[in-house]
């Protein structure tokens, strides 16, 4: 399930392995994601409860994990960033390898995250075809 909305959830995307870039992108957006992820808290969140207010339970976790279409695996936690956004363990991987699969709502959240750390992030000129907004 891909949640393309204005919630606190960031980069819970489900790209296809054909969308994976040939080379990873290492730039200030990658640095921003690494910085924010390294300062995050582990826990669990209600990502799939689209009709409920978002929540995050620190130090909680899940019984399992999932993997991407290309085989990269998550941990069994969600992560709360210092600005309150919630990501999974693949957020850095997605920014490096699936940059062209990030939709407009997530780019807006990445720009907001950059503002939190005083790092200017510029959105791309075009976005991939969006999924239905929830």
N, C-alpha and C positions, 0 to 999 in steps of 0.2 A: 504494500500500500504506500503510495506517495501522497503526502499531505502538502498541497500547494496552497498555503493560506497565510494569514498574517499572525499566526500563533507564535509562541516562543520557540517552536521547534525549527531547527536549522540544519539543512543538508541531510535530511532523511530521504535521500533520493534513491532511485532504483534504475540506474543506467544499464544498458545492454553492453556486453563485452565488446561489441563492434564499435562502440562509442569511445572506447579507451584510447587515449592519445599514444602515439608511438614513443614519446619521451615525456617524462614528468616536467611540470612547470615549477621552477624554483624562483619565486619572486616575493615581493612584500606581502601579497595576499597569503602565500604559503607560510611566510614568517608570522603573519598575524594569526593564522589558524593554529600554528604550533605554539605560539606564545599563549594564546587564550586557552588552548586545550591543556597545556602544562600547568595552568593555574586553576583548572577546573576541579569540581568536587564530584566524586562518584556516587551513584545512586540509581534510582529507577524513576521513570516518568510514565505518564499515561498517553503516550503518542497516538495510539489507535482509538482512543475515546474521543472522537471528533465532536461530540455533543456536550462534553464536559469541560470545565475550566482546567487549564493545564496545571499539573502539579509535579513536584519533584520530591522524592523521598531520599534524603542523603544516606549514604552507607548501605543502601538496599541494593538488590540486584535481581537478576533473572536466573532461571534454571538452565537456560540454553543460550544459544547464539545463532546468528544466521550468517550466510555468506553471500557475496555478490555474484553476479553472473560470471565474472572472471575468476572467482575462487577466493577472493580476499575475505577473511573472517572477522567478525566483530568480537568484542569481549562480551561478557554477560552483564554489562552496565550501560546506563546512560550517563551523561556528564553535564553538569550545570556550569556554564561559564560565569565569569565574574559579573557580567552584565545581565545575568538572568536567563539568557538563551540556553536551550537544551540541545545537545548533539549526541550522536553515538560515536563509537571509537573510530569510525571510518571517515570522519570529517576531514582530516588532513589528507588522507588517501584520495578522497573525491576532489579536493581542491588541486591536488597535484596531477592526477591522472584523468579526471572527468570534468575538467573545467568547462568544456563546451556543452555539458549536460546540465549545468546549473541554470535553473529557471529564474525569471525576473523577481519573484517574491523572495527567493533566497539571496539574490544579489542585493536587494534592498536591505536585508538583514545583515549581510556581510559588510555593507557600507556603514550601517549603524554600529556594528561591532568595531569597525575601524575607527569611527568617531569616538567610541568609548576609550580606545587606546591612543587617540590622537594620531592615527595613521590614515592617510588619505587613500581610499580605495575607489577606483573608477570602474563603473559598470561597463560591460561590453556594448557595442553598438547594436547588436542583435542578440536575441535569446532563442533557445530551442523552442519548438512548438510546445505550448504549455498543456499540461494535463488540466482537467476540469478543476477549477478552484473550489475548495470546500468552504 
